Amino acid sequence: MPLKRVNLSSTPPRRPALNRADETTGSHGYAAARHIQPGLTAMQTAKRDIAVSMTGISKRFGPVRALENANLEIARGSILGLVGQNGAGKSTIIKVLAGIIKPDSGSIVINGETVSTLTPASVEKLGVHFIHQDRLLVPTATVGEAVFLGHEIGLGPFVSRRAMERRAADLLKRFFGMELPAGTLVKDLTTAQQKVVQITRALAQKASVLVLDEPTAALVKREVDSLFDVLRRLRDDGIAVVFISHYMQEIEKLCDRVTVMRNGTDVGTVDPRQTPIDEIIAMMIARDVGEMFPKRSVELGAPVLEVSNLRLGGSFENIGFNVRAGEIVGLTGLLGSGAKEIVQCLFGLKTADGGEVKVEGRELSLSTPVKAVRDGIAMLPEDRRAHGVALALSVRENISLASLRRYSRSGMVSRGAENQAVDGLIKELSIKTPHRDALVRELSGGNQQKVAIAKWLSCQSRVYVLDEPTVAVDVGAKVEIYNLLNRLAGEGAAILLLSSDLLELIGVCDRVLVVYRGRLAGSFSGPAMNSDALLAASSGARSNADGVAA
């Protein structure tokens, strides 16, 4: 069957911005924008623009209300951002659309026709396709085989690999302008290229709606920019795109409209070009952004972590700073600045060429992570799934992994003592898990991060080094992590927070150290600790008079 040819040179008119004057206020007090194009009735607009309309969708799982009268409109030639905290209902409403979950009530209209029953197979036939965060391609397949998997090209029982590769190469070039050899194995592609292959697979089956779940989670900035170019190109060809993400900067940069969900329902649809991101976040959490960050009123003690003349060839040199008891010190810098290597050396992941590190006056060697843990340093790595938690182990096993000595007598682990400690941490950190023996891979990203933090809390460390602790977690989980850091500082811990989120650094930290080309460019505190100053120091434009070894 010949594939539908899409003419990229024929770009449909862009959907105009939402008209804020046409807003209606929802029951939660936030404006819910409802757009009607000038000169058209609502019915005409729906027939022309709306690819998918979900109205009044409700779903309960026993006593738990997952969705309550939720609505979602997906327009052709538009990129819709779908945001909300974990548990807000995003995943459930998408699973309803995918035919995985049957709603208790509500209506679904796809391409102008009401659909009474959906299955994963039937929804694909209707042109709705899903690019899932963790669904991987077969690594040993060629690009051509991956694109046509399940829809192979051939004659009778015979599959033509050459025909599939030729057709896949043609699709990649026509849709994306990519000269990617279709005989290349999937395992040899970058993560971004694999995402493009997944999208091409959907387009080969005549997709008119694409739903992408956290598609940038494993991508670097250059790959994110390339993916965004692909999605904009599809939008301009009339494809309807749904973009689900926790990264609000990406939502602001990419999306034409944003639907916000909270407590199982939609609380508004807005234009991110006219609505500040702070307002969108406020809709998600039902509070102002300023309330995300806890009030800091901790009396600082003596230095706990002291770093002097730390150096690592090719990464950084002459690094000196301290972190006092009760203090949260931020560390930031552009990619390649050396900031990440500094924290890796503090935990023994890399061995410094020289310098001195002390914890409570004791000089440390920091040759291995094991020695760092024994010397009172805990580290939360950026990639929690690869290094922060063991996905195949239970919540209990993960939390007690670094502190089994505390529950052992004569080489035997006291299961009762271990369970008591684990249950206490689950309650203390509000980890949402069915039970202590549930597998960590079954938890949300925010709860996986809490498990990783709980592991180090069980060690009763004096210094906490956190590398991008709120990456890819929802706003609600971020607030809980911020409150936890504030509480740890209040108990006398010294905290070093490496982050690229300037709002986070300014909201959480007492001071922020900026690294530029392997050197400390400044120490910022008080009124001087603002985004303009931090950005300027990060790019080498200026340093700060606070000094760099405070």
LUMMARPA-372011 format. One record per residue (C-alpha): residue number from 1; x negated, y negated, z negated; residue in one letter; chain. Coordinates in steps of 0.2 Angstrom, whole numbers. Layout:
# residues N
NUM:X:Y:Z:A:A
...
# end
This chain:
# residues 550
1:0:0:0:M:A
2:-8:-17:5:P:A
3:-12:-28:-9:L:A
4:-4:-45:-10:K:A
5:-16:-59:-4:R:A
6:-16:-74:-15:V:A
7:-22:-90:-6:N:A
8:-33:-100:-18:L:A
9:-33:-115:-7:S:A
10:-14:-117:-9:S:A
11:-13:-124:-27:T:A
12:5:-126:-34:P:A
13:9:-142:-43:P:A
14:3:-143:-61:R:A
15:17:-142:-74:R:A
16:19:-159:-82:P:A
17:15:-163:-100:A:A
18:29:-160:-112:L:A
19:40:-175:-116:N:A
20:38:-179:-134:R:A
21:54:-189:-133:A:A
22:64:-173:-129:D:A
23:58:-165:-145:E:A
24:70:-157:-157:T:A
25:66:-154:-175:T:A
26:66:-136:-182:G:A
27:72:-130:-198:S:A
28:54:-131:-205:H:A
29:53:-149:-203:G:A
30:40:-149:-188:Y:A
31:44:-155:-171:A:A
32:48:-141:-158:A:A
33:45:-148:-141:A:A
34:58:-142:-128:R:A
35:52:-147:-110:H:A
36:64:-150:-96:I:A
37:57:-157:-79:Q:A
38:64:-174:-74:P:A
39:78:-172:-61:G:A
40:82:-154:-65:L:A
41:95:-146:-77:T:A
42:89:-134:-90:A:A
43:96:-119:-80:M:A
44:87:-124:-64:Q:A
45:71:-127:-74:T:A
46:72:-109:-81:A:A
47:75:-101:-64:K:A
48:61:-110:-57:R:A
49:47:-110:-70:D:A
50:51:-97:-83:I:A
51:43:-79:-80:A:A
52:48:-72:-97:V:A
53:61:-78:-110:S:A
54:62:-70:-127:M:A
55:77:-76:-137:T:A
56:82:-73:-155:G:A
57:70:-58:-157:I:A
58:71:-50:-175:S:A
59:63:-34:-182:K:A
60:61:-27:-199:R:A
61:50:-12:-205:F:A
62:60:-6:-220:G:A
63:61:-21:-232:P:A
64:47:-31:-222:V:A
65:53:-44:-211:R:A
66:41:-45:-196:A:A
67:51:-56:-184:L:A
68:67:-66:-188:E:A
69:76:-75:-174:N:A
70:59:-78:-165:A:A
71:58:-86:-147:N:A
72:45:-86:-134:L:A
73:45:-94:-117:E:A
74:31:-90:-104:I:A
75:31:-101:-89:A:A
76:23:-98:-72:R:A
77:8:-108:-67:G:A
78:5:-112:-85:S:A
79:-7:-106:-99:I:A
80:3:-104:-116:L:A
81:-7:-103:-132:G:A
82:0:-92:-145:L:A
83:-6:-96:-163:V:A
84:-2:-92:-181:G:A
85:-9:-84:-196:Q:A
86:-11:-65:-198:N:A
87:6:-59:-202:G:A
88:15:-73:-193:A:A
89:22:-62:-180:G:A
90:11:-64:-165:K:A
91:6:-46:-163:S:A
92:24:-40:-166:T:A
93:32:-51:-153:I:A
94:19:-46:-141:I:A
95:21:-28:-145:K:A
96:40:-30:-142:V:A
97:36:-38:-125:L:A
98:24:-23:-121:A:A
99:38:-10:-125:G:A
100:28:-3:-139:I:A
101:41:-9:-152:I:A
102:60:-10:-150:K:A
103:68:-26:-158:P:A
104:83:-25:-169:D:A
105:91:-39:-160:S:A
106:88:-52:-147:G:A
107:87:-54:-128:S:A
108:72:-52:-116:I:A
109:73:-60:-98:V:A
110:59:-56:-86:I:A
111:59:-64:-69:N:A
112:77:-70:-71:G:A
113:84:-53:-76:E:A
114:89:-47:-93:T:A
115:80:-31:-99:V:A
116:89:-20:-111:S:A
117:75:-7:-114:T:A
118:56:-9:-111:L:A
119:43:4:-111:T:A
120:24:1:-108:P:A
121:26:8:-90:A:A
122:42:-2:-86:S:A
123:35:-18:-92:V:A
124:20:-16:-80:E:A
125:31:-13:-66:K:A
126:39:-29:-70:L:A
127:22:-38:-68:G:A
128:18:-41:-86:V:A
129:0:-35:-91:H:A
130:-10:-35:-107:F:A
131:-29:-38:-109:I:A
132:-32:-31:-127:H:A
133:-46:-37:-138:Q:A
134:-53:-19:-142:D:A
135:-47:-9:-126:R:A
136:-63:-5:-117:L:A
137:-66:1:-100:L:A
138:-73:18:-96:V:A
139:-92:15:-97:P:A
140:-97:28:-84:T:A
141:-85:22:-71:A:A
142:-89:11:-57:T:A
143:-81:-6:-55:V:A
144:-70:0:-41:G:A
145:-64:16:-52:E:A
146:-61:4:-67:A:A
147:-50:-7:-56:V:A
148:-39:7:-49:F:A
149:-39:19:-64:L:A
150:-22:27:-64:G:A
151:-18:19:-47:H:A
152:-32:28:-36:E:A
153:-33:25:-17:I:A
154:-34:40:-6:G:A
155:-25:52:5:L:A
156:-15:66:-4:G:A
157:-25:73:-18:P:A
158:-41:66:-12:F:A
159:-48:50:-20:V:A
160:-58:38:-9:S:A
161:-71:30:-21:R:A
162:-78:20:-6:R:A
163:-61:12:-2:A:A
164:-58:8:-20:M:A
165:-75:-1:-22:E:A
166:-72:-10:-6:R:A
167:-54:-16:-11:R:A
168:-61:-20:-29:A:A
169:-75:-31:-21:A:A
170:-62:-40:-10:D:A
171:-51:-44:-25:L:A
172:-66:-50:-36:L:A
173:-71:-62:-22:K:A
174:-54:-68:-17:R:A
175:-47:-71:-35:F:A
176:-64:-77:-43:F:A
177:-77:-80:-30:G:A
178:-88:-66:-38:M:A
179:-100:-56:-28:E:A
180:-100:-42:-40:L:A
181:-105:-25:-32:P:A
182:-90:-14:-35:A:A
183:-102:2:-36:G:A
184:-110:-6:-52:T:A
185:-106:5:-68:L:A
186:-95:-3:-81:V:A
187:-109:-1:-94:K:A
188:-121:-12:-84:D:A
189:-109:-27:-85:L:A
190:-109:-41:-97:T:A
191:-94:-42:-109:T:A
192:-87:-57:-99:A:A
193:-88:-47:-83:Q:A
194:-79:-33:-91:Q:A
195:-65:-45:-95:K:A
196:-64:-50:-77:V:A
197:-63:-32:-72:V:A
198:-49:-29:-84:Q:A
199:-40:-44:-76:I:A
200:-43:-39:-59:T:A
201:-36:-22:-63:R:A
202:-20:-31:-68:A:A
203:-20:-41:-52:L:A
204:-22:-26:-41:A:A
205:-5:-20:-48:Q:A
206:3:-37:-44:K:A
207:3:-45:-61:A:A
208:13:-61:-63:S:A
209:11:-62:-82:V:A
210:-6:-60:-91:L:A
211:-7:-58:-110:V:A
212:-24:-60:-117:L:A
213:-27:-55:-135:D:A
214:-43:-64:-143:E:A
215:-52:-62:-126:P:A
216:-67:-73:-132:T:A
217:-71:-64:-148:A:A
218:-87:-55:-142:A:A
219:-92:-69:-129:L:A
220:-106:-82:-130:V:A
221:-101:-100:-125:K:A
222:-107:-98:-107:R:A
223:-96:-83:-104:E:A
224:-81:-91:-113:V:A
225:-83:-106:-100:D:A
226:-84:-94:-86:S:A
227:-68:-84:-92:L:A
228:-59:-101:-94:F:A
229:-63:-105:-76:D:A
230:-55:-88:-71:V:A
231:-39:-91:-81:L:A
232:-37:-109:-74:R:A
233:-39:-102:-57:R:A
234:-25:-89:-60:L:A
235:-14:-103:-68:R:A
236:-16:-114:-52:D:A
237:-11:-98:-42:D:A
238:5:-97:-51:G:A
239:1:-84:-63:I:A
240:9:-85:-81:A:A
241:-5:-84:-94:V:A
242:-3:-81:-113:V:A
243:-19:-84:-123:F:A
244:-19:-78:-141:I:A
245:-33:-85:-151:S:A
246:-39:-90:-169:H:A
247:-51:-103:-161:Y:A
248:-42:-119:-161:M:A
249:-55:-128:-151:Q:A
250:-52:-116:-137:E:A
251:-33:-118:-138:I:A
252:-35:-137:-137:E:A
253:-47:-135:-122:K:A
254:-38:-122:-112:L:A
255:-19:-122:-115:C:A
256:-5:-132:-107:D:A
257:7:-128:-121:R:A
258:5:-120:-138:V:A
259:18:-110:-147:T:A
260:16:-109:-166:V:A
261:22:-94:-176:M:A
262:24:-94:-195:R:A
263:33:-81:-206:N:A
264:40:-71:-192:G:A
265:47:-85:-182:T:A
266:42:-99:-170:D:A
267:41:-116:-178:V:A
268:37:-126:-163:G:A
269:30:-127:-145:T:A
270:19:-142:-142:V:A
271:7:-150:-129:D:A
272:-11:-149:-136:P:A
273:-16:-164:-126:R:A
274:-3:-175:-136:Q:A
275:-3:-166:-152:T:A
276:-19:-166:-164:P:A
277:-26:-149:-168:I:A
278:-24:-154:-187:D:A
279:-5:-155:-184:E:A
280:-5:-138:-175:I:A
281:-14:-131:-190:I:A
282:-2:-139:-202:A:A
283:12:-131:-193:M:A
284:3:-114:-195:M:A
285:0:-115:-214:I:A
286:14:-127:-219:A:A
287:2:-139:-227:R:A
288:-10:-153:-221:D:A
289:-27:-149:-215:V:A
290:-35:-158:-230:G:A
291:-27:-145:-242:E:A
292:-37:-131:-233:M:A
293:-52:-136:-243:F:A
294:-53:-134:-262:P:A
295:-57:-149:-274:K:A
296:-75:-148:-279:R:A
297:-78:-153:-297:S:A
298:-92:-141:-302:V:A
299:-107:-147:-313:E:A
300:-123:-142:-305:L:A
301:-136:-133:-314:G:A
302:-154:-129:-312:A:A
303:-161:-123:-295:P:A
304:-157:-104:-292:V:A
305:-164:-103:-274:L:A
306:-180:-112:-270:E:A
307:-188:-111:-253:V:A
308:-205:-119:-249:S:A
309:-215:-120:-233:N:A
310:-206:-105:-225:L:A
311:-211:-102:-207:R:A
312:-209:-89:-193:L:A
313:-218:-91:-177:G:A
314:-207:-96:-162:G:A
315:-192:-99:-173:S:A
316:-196:-112:-187:F:A
317:-209:-120:-198:E:A
318:-212:-129:-214:N:A
319:-194:-126:-221:I:A
320:-191:-131:-239:G:A
321:-175:-133:-249:F:A
322:-166:-127:-264:N:A
323:-149:-123:-270:V:A
324:-144:-126:-287:R:A
325:-132:-116:-298:A:A
326:-114:-120:-294:G:A
327:-119:-128:-277:E:A
328:-113:-125:-260:I:A
329:-126:-130:-247:V:A
330:-122:-130:-229:G:A
331:-135:-125:-215:L:A
332:-131:-129:-197:T:A
333:-140:-132:-180:G:A
334:-138:-129:-162:L:A
335:-140:-112:-154:L:A
336:-159:-108:-154:G:A
337:-163:-121:-168:S:A
338:-169:-108:-180:G:A
339:-155:-109:-193:A:A
340:-150:-91:-190:K:A
341:-168:-85:-192:E:A
342:-170:-94:-208:I:A
343:-155:-85:-217:V:A
344:-161:-68:-209:Q:A
345:-178:-71:-217:C:A
346:-170:-74:-234:L:A
347:-162:-57:-233:F:A
348:-177:-48:-226:G:A
349:-169:-45:-209:L:A
350:-184:-53:-202:K:A
351:-201:-55:-210:T:A
352:-207:-73:-212:A:A
353:-225:-77:-207:D:A
354:-228:-87:-223:G:A
355:-220:-97:-237:G:A
356:-212:-95:-254:E:A
357:-195:-90:-259:V:A
358:-190:-90:-278:K:A
359:-174:-84:-286:V:A
360:-172:-91:-304:E:A
361:-191:-94:-304:G:A
362:-196:-77:-298:R:A
363:-206:-76:-282:E:A
364:-199:-63:-270:L:A
365:-207:-54:-256:S:A
366:-190:-52:-246:L:A
367:-198:-38:-235:S:A
368:-182:-28:-233:T:A
369:-163:-31:-237:P:A
370:-164:-18:-250:V:A
371:-177:-28:-260:K:A
372:-167:-44:-257:A:A
373:-151:-36:-265:V:A
374:-161:-30:-280:R:A
375:-168:-47:-282:D:A
376:-151:-55:-283:G:A
377:-147:-61:-265:I:A
378:-132:-55:-255:A:A
379:-129:-59:-237:M:A
380:-113:-59:-227:L:A
381:-118:-57:-208:P:A
382:-109:-65:-194:E:A
383:-104:-49:-185:D:A
384:-94:-41:-199:R:A
385:-88:-26:-188:R:A
386:-106:-21:-183:A:A
387:-115:-26:-199:H:A
388:-103:-32:-213:G:A
389:-92:-17:-215:V:A
390:-92:2:-210:A:A
391:-76:3:-200:L:A
392:-75:22:-202:A:A
393:-76:21:-221:L:A
394:-62:17:-233:S:A
395:-60:1:-242:V:A
396:-66:9:-258:R:A
397:-82:16:-250:E:A
398:-86:-1:-242:N:A
399:-84:-11:-258:I:A
400:-94:1:-269:S:A
401:-107:4:-255:L:A
402:-120:-8:-262:A:A
403:-117:-5:-280:S:A
404:-115:14:-283:L:A
405:-129:13:-296:R:A
406:-117:4:-308:R:A
407:-104:18:-308:Y:A
408:-117:32:-309:S:A
409:-123:42:-323:R:A
410:-137:55:-321:S:A
411:-135:55:-302:G:A
412:-116:57:-303:M:A
413:-103:44:-298:V:A
414:-89:40:-310:S:A
415:-75:40:-299:R:A
416:-64:32:-312:G:A
417:-76:17:-315:A:A
418:-78:15:-297:E:A
419:-59:15:-294:N:A
420:-56:2:-308:Q:A
421:-69:-10:-301:A:A
422:-63:-8:-283:V:A
423:-45:-11:-288:D:A
424:-50:-26:-298:G:A
425:-58:-34:-283:L:A
426:-44:-29:-271:I:A
427:-32:-39:-283:K:A
428:-45:-53:-286:E:A
429:-47:-56:-267:L:A
430:-29:-52:-262:S:A
431:-35:-39:-249:I:A
432:-20:-33:-240:K:A
433:-22:-14:-239:T:A
434:-10:0:-241:P:A
435:-22:8:-254:H:A
436:-40:8:-259:R:A
437:-43:23:-248:D:A
438:-36:16:-232:A:A
439:-49:15:-218:L:A
440:-57:-3:-215:V:A
441:-54:-2:-197:R:A
442:-35:-2:-200:E:A
443:-36:-20:-208:L:A
444:-35:-37:-200:S:A
445:-50:-47:-197:G:A
446:-48:-58:-212:G:A
447:-45:-43:-224:N:A
448:-61:-35:-216:Q:A
449:-71:-50:-221:Q:A
450:-64:-50:-238:K:A
451:-69:-32:-240:V:A
452:-87:-37:-235:A:A
453:-87:-51:-248:I:A
454:-80:-39:-261:A:A
455:-95:-27:-258:K:A
456:-107:-41:-263:W:A
457:-96:-47:-277:L:A
458:-98:-30:-285:S:A
459:-117:-32:-285:C:A
460:-115:-48:-296:Q:A
461:-128:-57:-285:S:A
462:-135:-74:-290:R:A
463:-137:-81:-272:V:A
464:-124:-79:-258:Y:A
465:-130:-81:-240:V:A
466:-115:-82:-228:L:A
467:-118:-82:-209:D:A
468:-102:-89:-201:E:A
469:-90:-81:-214:P:A
470:-74:-88:-206:T:A
471:-77:-83:-187:V:A
472:-62:-75:-179:A:A
473:-51:-75:-195:V:A
474:-35:-84:-196:D:A
475:-32:-101:-205:V:A
476:-24:-93:-220:G:A
477:-39:-81:-223:A:A
478:-50:-96:-221:K:A
479:-42:-105:-235:V:A
480:-43:-90:-246:E:A
481:-62:-88:-242:I:A
482:-65:-107:-246:Y:A
483:-56:-105:-262:N:A
484:-67:-89:-266:L:A
485:-83:-99:-262:L:A
486:-77:-113:-274:N:A
487:-74:-100:-288:R:A
488:-91:-92:-286:L:A
489:-99:-109:-287:A:A
490:-89:-113:-302:G:A
491:-96:-97:-310:E:A
492:-114:-103:-307:G:A
493:-118:-94:-291:A:A
494:-129:-103:-278:A:A
495:-122:-102:-260:I:A
496:-130:-105:-243:L:A
497:-117:-107:-230:L:A
498:-123:-106:-211:L:A
499:-109:-112:-200:S:A
500:-106:-121:-183:S:A
501:-89:-127:-189:D:A
502:-93:-145:-194:L:A
503:-75:-148:-202:L:A
504:-79:-132:-213:E:A
505:-96:-139:-218:L:A
506:-89:-156:-223:I:A
507:-74:-149:-232:G:A
508:-83:-135:-242:V:A
509:-101:-141:-245:C:A
510:-110:-152:-257:D:A
511:-124:-155:-245:R:A
512:-127:-150:-227:V:A
513:-145:-146:-220:L:A
514:-147:-148:-201:V:A
515:-160:-138:-192:V:A
516:-167:-145:-175:Y:A
517:-180:-136:-165:R:A
518:-186:-126:-180:G:A
519:-188:-140:-192:R:A
520:-176:-148:-205:L:A
521:-169:-164:-197:A:A
522:-160:-170:-213:G:A
523:-150:-167:-228:S:A
524:-133:-175:-228:F:A
525:-121:-178:-243:S:A
526:-108:-190:-248:G:A
527:-101:-203:-235:P:A
528:-117:-199:-224:A:A
529:-110:-181:-222:M:A
530:-99:-184:-207:N:A
531:-97:-175:-190:S:A
532:-105:-189:-181:D:A
533:-121:-189:-192:A:A
534:-122:-170:-191:L:A
535:-120:-169:-172:L:A
536:-133:-183:-170:A:A
537:-146:-174:-181:A:A
538:-142:-157:-173:S:A
539:-146:-164:-156:S:A
540:-162:-173:-162:G:A
541:-154:-191:-160:A:A
542:-158:-196:-178:R:A
543:-162:-189:-195:S:A
544:-155:-193:-213:N:A
545:-163:-203:-227:A:A
546:-158:-190:-240:D:A
547:-174:-181:-236:G:A
548:-176:-163:-231:V:A
549:-182:-154:-247:A:A
550:-169:-158:-259:A:A
# end
